[in-house]
């Protein structure tokens, strides 16, 4: 009998272990961009289909009809009163009604129409004569060629700007950019020319002091958002002896919540040292919106406050809730409370208030604290195959980082999520998707500088093509410290 009892005990223990392992495997298989930090690009086909279905369901629930919505201002062309030229077309020859000849018909006045189009693009080949003068000292000086021509024949700023606009702003691969320029502009440039145009553009921005101007302007902001993402770089970084350095290349963004300033930089890794070496957050004393990656923690003591990205927290809470809808219902309550707090903050801002109603905030915090405390209690001793239960880990984090979770309710200028940074990082991800990789960390840094310039200039009302021309001709737009 004792042996049978022991055997039953052993089987029960093994069963409990298998149940836990099964739960962990189910959790991992069910992880996607809606319930974890998994990027949407890595979602399974099923997860993507569910996300589309959920989005369609939300749109149907709003009962929106296709097309422009009531109150939407159209963007059709309005006729100009100062056309570049006016032409009179021949009168109609046949009647649109009976088909009769209108040769001798009476004049019935004029109607009008406007057609806006682009003049045909042609490549102009200008031959410049460069006068020389010999000084009394014996030195002969030649007049400077236009556009800093390094050789006798070069493409000018308009051709360079077209290449930069397509390859950087349009995310068109270099080889395809060269092909499109040949088809659309009749300019048979090489892929090498396009790559050199992008390099030249980034170099002129660097020489103008753009990076330092951007860092100075960012450090003067009250609120910044920051995030990073891995990138594909073929040539890995090496030390002075040629040995590969640890870590993988990343693109990082530091930006203002309203997108006035969007700065990208290249890093050899996302180590604490590399993030500190960005030269933006060292000495920064404002508010920082971020996820909970540990390399960002080094700045916490100098900051006015940190806002943990609530979107990340909600995704993790969804993942815990999906483990068991009743045992982990506390995670659902956390999601509800955070969303209600965000709605309250948005309403207060819309009403012109700079703070939440104290009693409302106290009620929300009480519900949050109660839910988190329950998450710790119910999961403290709950068995998990490896380490603590995910619910316990999340609840403990929410408890320990409470002040950082609720910063957006104390300062309404602070956004509750870091979605702004994640959206900004779609740019390098999209470029990587179409081009596949960057050759070196230097080409990644050039890309980041160019995108920083074009996006920030555009958000200051400067057309991309104009911003490119300004930079190529030595007069780039530079960010300044906000006085708002």
Buried (B, 14 or more C-beta within 10 A) or exposed (E): EEEEEEEEEEEEEEEEEEEBEEBBEEBEEBBBBBBBBBBBEEBEEEBBEBBEEEEEEEEEEEEEEEEEEEEEEEEEEEEEEEEEEEEEEEEEEEEEEEEEEBEEEEEEEEEEEEEEEEEEEEEEEEEEEEEEEEEEEEEEEEEEEEBEBEEEEBBBBBBBBBBBBBBBBEBBBBEBBBBBBEEEBEBEBEBEBBBBBBBBBBEBBBEBEBBEBBBBBBBBBBBBBBBBBBBEBEBBBEEEEEEEEEBBBBBBBBBBBEBBBBBBBBBBBBBBEBBBEBEBBBEBEBBBBBBBBEBBEBBEEEBBBBBBBBBBBBBBBBBBBBBBEEBBBBBBBBBBBBEBBBEBBEEBEEEEEEEBEEEBBEEBBEBBBEBBBBBBEBBEEBEBBEEBBBBBBBBBBBBEBBEBBBBBBBBBEBBBBBBBBBBBBEBBBEBBEEBEBBEBBBBBBBBBBBBBBBBBBBBEEBEBBBBBBBBBBEEBBBBEEEEE
